[in-house]
């Protein structure tokens, strides 16, 4: 999925990115525009994936595998502090 994609797959992608704190647009629109691109890009960067902004197979696998372990990752824009 990439820019210009639309429909239920994009809604599901946006909902998952929203659950993880990456998609902050007020609604799941079903359209893959700038907000979705930025959310995918930020997720990829946080997970050490290729930063393409495209929800490729590796990104979808990482999104689906992201459970409680992802809670340890800082949210985009969050300050990281040492202990």
N, CA and C atoms as an extended XYZ file, in Angstrom:
249
Properties=species:S:1:pos:R:3:atomname:S:1:resname:S:1:resid:I:1 pbc="F F F"
N         0.846       -1.185        0.000 N   UNK     1
C         0.000        0.000        0.000 CA  UNK     1
C         0.889        1.245        0.000 C   UNK     1
N         0.510        2.216       -0.782 N   UNK     2
C         1.280        3.446       -0.860 CA  UNK     2
C         0.368        4.614       -1.179 C   UNK     2
N         0.994        5.766       -1.394 N   UNK     3
C         0.215        6.982       -1.685 CA  UNK     3
C        -0.770        6.738       -2.814 C   UNK     3
N        -1.990        7.204       -2.602 N   UNK     4
C        -3.041        7.049       -3.587 CA  UNK     4
C        -3.888        5.803       -3.396 C   UNK     4
N        -3.428        4.855       -2.573 N   UNK     5
C        -4.233        3.665       -2.281 CA  UNK     5
C        -5.448        4.076       -1.460 C   UNK     5
N        -6.513        3.306       -1.559 N   UNK     6
C        -7.708        3.614       -0.773 CA  UNK     6
C        -8.504        2.345       -0.525 C   UNK     6
N        -9.427        2.437        0.418 N   UNK     7
C       -10.319        1.321        0.704 CA  UNK     7
C       -10.062        0.699        2.065 C   UNK     7
N       -10.699       -0.452        2.268 N   UNK     8
C       -10.635       -1.139        3.561 CA  UNK     8
C        -9.220       -1.482        4.013 C   UNK     8
N        -8.327       -1.919        3.103 N   UNK     9
C        -6.965       -2.200        3.571 CA  UNK     9
C        -6.284       -0.976        4.187 C   UNK     9
N        -6.555        0.189        3.636 N   UNK    10
C        -5.962        1.418        4.178 CA  UNK    10
C        -6.603        1.759        5.516 C   UNK    10
N        -7.905        1.556        5.656 N   UNK    11
C        -8.583        1.787        6.944 CA  UNK    11
C        -7.954        0.910        8.015 C   UNK    11
N        -7.720       -0.362        7.695 N   UNK    12
C        -7.102       -1.275        8.665 CA  UNK    12
C        -5.679       -0.836        9.015 C   UNK    12
N        -4.925       -0.404        8.014 N   UNK    13
C        -3.573        0.099        8.246 CA  UNK    13
C        -3.604        1.320        9.154 C   UNK    13
N        -4.471        2.259        8.856 N   UNK    14
C        -4.576        3.471        9.670 CA  UNK    14
C        -5.006        3.153       11.101 C   UNK    14
N        -5.930        2.232       11.255 N   UNK    15
C        -6.391        1.854       12.595 CA  UNK    15
C        -5.246        1.251       13.407 C   UNK    15
N        -4.448        0.398       12.777 N   UNK    16
C        -3.322       -0.232       13.488 CA  UNK    16
C        -2.265        0.804       13.846 C   UNK    16
N        -1.949        1.668       12.901 N   UNK    17
C        -0.977        2.728       13.187 CA  UNK    17
C        -1.489        3.667       14.276 C   UNK    17
N        -2.787        3.891       14.303 N   UNK    18
C        -3.393        4.719       15.342 CA  UNK    18
C        -3.271        4.052       16.710 C   UNK    18
N        -3.523        2.741       16.779 N   UNK    19
C        -3.393        1.996       18.038 CA  UNK    19
C        -1.976        2.124       18.601 C   UNK    19
N        -1.014        2.191       17.713 N   UNK    20
C         0.391        2.252       18.126 CA  UNK    20
C         0.889        3.675       18.306 C   UNK    20
N         0.033        4.664       18.060 N   UNK    21
C         0.387        6.058       18.294 CA  UNK    21
C         1.063        6.760       17.129 C   UNK    21
N         1.050        6.153       15.952 N   UNK    22
C         1.730        6.746       14.806 CA  UNK    22
C         0.796        7.531       13.893 C   UNK    22
N        -0.429        7.083       13.740 N   UNK    23
C        -1.401        7.775       12.892 CA  UNK    23
C        -2.265        8.628       13.797 C   UNK    23
N        -2.105        9.936       13.711 N   UNK    24
C        -2.792       10.839       14.639 CA  UNK    24
C        -3.860       11.690       13.958 C   UNK    24
N        -4.146       11.384       12.711 N   UNK    25
C        -5.218       12.093       12.015 CA  UNK    25
C        -6.522       11.785       12.750 C   UNK    25
N        -7.446       12.733       12.822 N   UNK    26
C        -8.659       12.514       13.634 CA  UNK    26
C        -9.495       11.295       13.251 C   UNK    26
N        -9.482       10.903       11.967 N   UNK    27
C       -10.313        9.788       11.519 CA  UNK    27
C        -9.502        8.850       10.636 C   UNK    27
N        -9.893        7.570       10.623 N   UNK    28
C        -9.357        6.634        9.652 CA  UNK    28
C       -10.107        6.915        8.348 C   UNK    28
N        -9.419        7.498        7.386 N   UNK    29
C       -10.073        7.992        6.178 CA  UNK    29
C       -10.211        6.952        5.080 C   UNK    29
N        -9.354        5.943        5.088 N   UNK    30
C        -9.359        4.976        4.010 CA  UNK    30
C        -8.586        5.444        2.796 C   UNK    30
N        -7.946        6.605        2.899 N   UNK    31
C        -7.128        7.135        1.810 CA  UNK    31
C        -5.681        7.254        2.284 C   UNK    31
N        -4.759        6.744        1.510 N   UNK    32
C        -3.332        6.776        1.852 CA  UNK    32
C        -2.742        8.058        1.289 C   UNK    32
N        -2.753        9.086        2.122 N   UNK    33
C        -2.201       10.380        1.747 CA  UNK    33
C        -0.986       10.703        2.599 C   UNK    33
N        -0.713       11.988        2.757 N   UNK    34
C         0.469       12.439        3.485 CA  UNK    34
C         0.502       11.976        4.940 C   UNK    34
N        -0.653       12.014        5.617 N   UNK    35
C        -0.687       11.624        7.037 CA  UNK    35
C        -0.354       10.139        7.206 C   UNK    35
N        -0.885        9.303        6.330 N   UNK    36
C        -0.605        7.871        6.407 CA  UNK    36
C         0.839        7.593        6.030 C   UNK    36
N         1.325        8.266        4.999 N   UNK    37
C         2.720        8.120        4.592 CA  UNK    37
C         3.648        8.442        5.763 C   UNK    37
N         3.399        9.568        6.439 N   UNK    38
C         4.237        9.964        7.575 CA  UNK    38
C         4.181        8.971        8.711 C   UNK    38
N         2.996        8.424        8.967 N   UNK    39
C         2.847        7.441       10.040 CA  UNK    39
C         3.600        6.154        9.715 C   UNK    39
N         3.480        5.693        8.478 N   UNK    40
C         4.190        4.480        8.067 CA  UNK    40
C         5.696        4.725        8.132 C   UNK    40
N         6.139        5.856        7.630 N   UNK    41
C         7.569        6.193        7.640 CA  UNK    41
C         8.118        6.204        9.066 C   UNK    41
N         7.398        6.846        9.983 N   UNK    42
C         7.842        6.917       11.386 CA  UNK    42
C         7.890        5.531       12.022 C   UNK    42
N         6.888        4.702       11.738 N   UNK    43
C         6.878        3.335       12.262 CA  UNK    43
C         8.076        2.568       11.725 C   UNK    43
N         8.320        2.669       10.432 N   UNK    44
C         9.453        1.973        9.837 CA  UNK    44
C        10.765        2.414       10.487 C   UNK    44
N        10.905        3.692       10.690 N   UNK    45
C        12.127        4.219       11.297 CA  UNK    45
C        12.306        3.684       12.717 C   UNK    45
N        11.229        3.665       13.495 N   UNK    46
C        11.299        3.192       14.876 CA  UNK    46
C        11.620        1.702       14.961 C   UNK    46
N        11.184        0.939       13.963 N   UNK    47
C        11.384       -0.513       13.967 CA  UNK    47
C        12.630       -0.947       13.217 C   UNK    47
N        13.386        0.007       12.667 N   UNK    48
C        14.615       -0.334       11.949 CA  UNK    48
C        14.362       -0.922       10.569 C   UNK    48
N        13.227       -0.592        9.986 N   UNK    49
C        12.892       -1.064        8.640 CA  UNK    49
C        13.353       -0.037        7.605 C   UNK    49
N        13.332       -0.423        6.347 N   UNK    50
C        13.640        0.512        5.266 CA  UNK    50
C        12.593        1.619        5.296 C   UNK    50
N        13.047        2.865        5.331 N   UNK    51
C        12.143        4.019        5.416 CA  UNK    51
C        11.657        4.415        4.024 C   UNK    51
N        10.579        3.792        3.592 N   UNK    52
C        10.030        4.104        2.279 CA  UNK    52
C         8.694        4.822        2.368 C   UNK    52
N         8.018        4.705        3.514 N   UNK    53
C         6.682        5.262        3.649 CA  UNK    53
C         5.622        4.404        2.985 C   UNK    53
N         6.043        3.304        2.375 N   UNK    54
C         5.134        2.361        1.724 CA  UNK    54
C         4.919        1.184        2.662 C   UNK    54
N         3.670        0.786        2.825 N   UNK    55
C         3.365       -0.357        3.689 CA  UNK    55
C         3.601       -1.640        2.899 C   UNK    55
N         4.877       -2.013        2.810 N   UNK    56
C         5.265       -3.229        2.087 CA  UNK    56
C         5.097       -4.436        3.002 C   UNK    56
N         5.464       -5.602        2.497 N   UNK    57
C         5.272       -6.838        3.259 CA  UNK    57
C         5.994       -6.808        4.597 C   UNK    57
N         7.242       -6.328        4.623 N   UNK    58
C         8.006       -6.289        5.875 CA  UNK    58
C         7.339       -5.373        6.903 C   UNK    58
N         6.788       -4.269        6.438 N   UNK    59
C         6.118       -3.321        7.340 CA  UNK    59
C         4.835       -3.924        7.898 C   UNK    59
N         4.058       -4.575        7.048 N   UNK    60
C         2.809       -5.189        7.497 CA  UNK    60
C         3.103       -6.307        8.496 C   UNK    60
N         4.122       -7.099        8.238 N   UNK    61
C         4.507       -8.159        9.182 CA  UNK    61
C         4.890       -7.549       10.520 C   UNK    61
N         5.679       -6.473       10.499 N   UNK    62
C         6.088       -5.811       11.747 CA  UNK    62
C         4.891       -5.216       12.475 C   UNK    62
N         3.959       -4.631       11.747 N   UNK    63
C         2.745       -4.087       12.373 CA  UNK    63
C         1.934       -5.182       13.043 C   UNK    63
N         1.802       -6.311       12.361 N   UNK    64
C         1.021       -7.424       12.910 CA  UNK    64
C         1.719       -8.083       14.094 C   UNK    64
N         3.047       -8.050       14.106 N   UNK    65
C         3.811       -8.673       15.188 CA  UNK    65
C         3.946       -7.757       16.394 C   UNK    65
N         3.618       -6.509       16.223 N   UNK    66
C         3.796       -5.511       17.271 CA  UNK    66
C         2.711       -5.689       18.334 C   UNK    66
N         3.125       -6.233       19.469 N   UNK    67
C         2.177       -6.416       20.568 CA  UNK    67
C         2.695       -5.643       21.770 C   UNK    67
N         2.652       -6.216       22.937 N   UNK    68
C         3.116       -5.535       24.145 CA  UNK    68
C         4.560       -5.093       24.081 C   UNK    68
N         5.357       -5.785       23.264 N   UNK    69
C         6.764       -5.414       23.132 CA  UNK    69
C         6.926       -4.033       22.523 C   UNK    69
N         5.991       -3.627       21.710 N   UNK    70
C         6.073       -2.316       21.068 CA  UNK    70
C         5.798       -1.189       22.053 C   UNK    70
N         5.214       -1.522       23.172 N   UNK    71
C         4.946       -0.494       24.178 CA  UNK    71
C         6.236        0.098       24.716 C   UNK    71
N         7.340       -0.625       24.561 N   UNK    72
C         8.625       -0.122       25.037 CA  UNK    72
C         9.237        0.908       24.101 C   UNK    72
N         8.689        1.021       22.886 N   UNK    73
C         9.214        1.993       21.940 CA  UNK    73
C         8.646        3.367       22.258 C   UNK    73
N         9.451        4.413       22.129 N   UNK    74
C         8.904        5.751       22.323 CA  UNK    74
C         7.943        6.102       21.199 C   UNK    74
N         6.908        6.836       21.518 N   UNK    75
C         5.996        7.322       20.496 CA  UNK    75
C         6.694        8.397       19.691 C   UNK    75
N         6.265        8.608       18.459 N   UNK    76
C         6.879        9.651       17.644 CA  UNK    76
C         6.838       10.992       18.344 C   UNK    76
N         7.957       11.695       18.367 N   UNK    77
C         8.015       13.015       18.977 CA  UNK    77
C         8.171       12.999       20.490 C   UNK    77
N         8.169       11.815       21.093 N   UNK    78
C         8.308       11.743       22.548 CA  UNK    78
C         9.756       11.935       22.952 C   UNK    78
N         9.967       12.609       24.028 N   UNK    79
C        11.319       12.786       24.549 CA  UNK    79
C        11.808       11.479       25.159 C   UNK    79
N        13.022       11.126       24.861 N   UNK    80
C        13.606        9.912       25.407 CA  UNK    80
C        14.533       10.324       26.544 C   UNK    80
N        14.296        9.747       27.698 N   UNK    81
C        15.124       10.079       28.864 CA  UNK    81
C        15.853        8.851       29.345 C   UNK    81
N        17.032        9.048       29.888 N   UNK    82
C        17.801        7.938       30.439 CA  UNK    82
C        17.391        7.648       31.855 C   UNK    82
N        17.759        6.475       32.328 N   UNK    83
C        17.438        6.102       33.719 CA  UNK    83
C        18.675        6.052       34.532 C   UNK    83
